[in-house]
Amino acid sequence: MSETPLLDTILEMSAASVERANLSPEALMLVRLAALVAVDAPPASFLVNLGAGAQTDLTLEDARSVLIAVAPIVGGPRVVSAAGNIARALGFAALSLEVDEDEADKG
């Protein structure tokens, strides 16, 4: 039995979605980003998806463009919340990189 059944389930759902969606990796990530904004996802959700997006040619400008595109549909407060959650996610990622570098320096 897995020690991380919830994480395993989320990863399996994501893998199935990627496999079955007939979209380029970049388009898939943009659609996912728009959906995360629409549901007011927490920073951890943005972190996971932006991490996957980093393996594509997407840029922060692409993410900003998605926020601009969905603003009239989801509303300003939701977009401002998403921008803050994306910033927190990027901060978590930067902190993680710093910790990894510190660990590498010790080793």
TAPE-V139429 format. One record per residue. N is the residue number from 0. D_FIRST is the distance of its C-alpha to the first C-alpha in Angstrom with 1 decimal. Layout:
n=N d_first=D_FIRST
n=N d_first=D_FIRST
//
This chain:
n=0 d_first=0.0
n=1 d_first=3.8
n=2 d_first=6.6
n=3 d_first=8.8
n=4 d_first=8.2
n=5 d_first=12.0
n=6 d_first=13.1
n=7 d_first=11.1
n=8 d_first=12.8
n=9 d_first=16.0
n=10 d_first=16.0
n=11 d_first=15.4
n=12 d_first=18.2
n=13 d_first=20.4
n=14 d_first=20.1
n=15 d_first=21.0
n=16 d_first=23.9
n=17 d_first=25.2
n=18 d_first=25.1
n=19 d_first=26.9
n=20 d_first=29.4
n=21 d_first=32.7
n=22 d_first=33.5
n=23 d_first=34.2
n=24 d_first=31.7
n=25 d_first=34.3
n=26 d_first=35.0
n=27 d_first=31.3
n=28 d_first=31.0
n=29 d_first=34.3
n=30 d_first=33.2
n=31 d_first=29.9
n=32 d_first=32.0
n=33 d_first=34.4
n=34 d_first=31.6
n=35 d_first=30.2
n=36 d_first=33.8
n=37 d_first=34.3
n=38 d_first=31.4
n=39 d_first=32.3
n=40 d_first=28.9
n=41 d_first=28.1
n=42 d_first=28.6
n=43 d_first=24.9
n=44 d_first=24.9
n=45 d_first=28.1
n=46 d_first=26.7
n=47 d_first=23.8
n=48 d_first=26.3
n=49 d_first=29.2
n=50 d_first=27.1
n=51 d_first=26.5
n=52 d_first=30.1
n=53 d_first=31.2
n=54 d_first=30.3
n=55 d_first=33.0
n=56 d_first=36.7
n=57 d_first=36.5
n=58 d_first=38.4
n=59 d_first=38.7
n=60 d_first=41.8
n=61 d_first=39.8
n=62 d_first=37.6
n=63 d_first=40.8
n=64 d_first=42.2
n=65 d_first=39.3
n=66 d_first=40.0
n=67 d_first=43.6
n=68 d_first=43.0
n=69 d_first=40.9
n=70 d_first=42.9
n=71 d_first=45.4
n=72 d_first=42.7
n=73 d_first=40.2
n=74 d_first=42.9
n=75 d_first=43.9
n=76 d_first=41.8
n=77 d_first=38.6
n=78 d_first=39.5
n=79 d_first=40.5
n=80 d_first=37.2
n=81 d_first=35.4
n=82 d_first=37.6
n=83 d_first=36.8
n=84 d_first=33.0
n=85 d_first=33.4
n=86 d_first=35.5
n=87 d_first=32.9
n=88 d_first=30.2
n=89 d_first=32.6
n=90 d_first=33.3
n=91 d_first=29.6
n=92 d_first=29.5
n=93 d_first=32.7
n=94 d_first=31.6
n=95 d_first=28.4
n=96 d_first=30.7
n=97 d_first=33.0
n=98 d_first=30.2
n=99 d_first=29.1
n=100 d_first=32.7
n=101 d_first=33.3
n=102 d_first=30.4
n=103 d_first=31.8
n=104 d_first=35.3
n=105 d_first=34.1
n=106 d_first=32.4
//
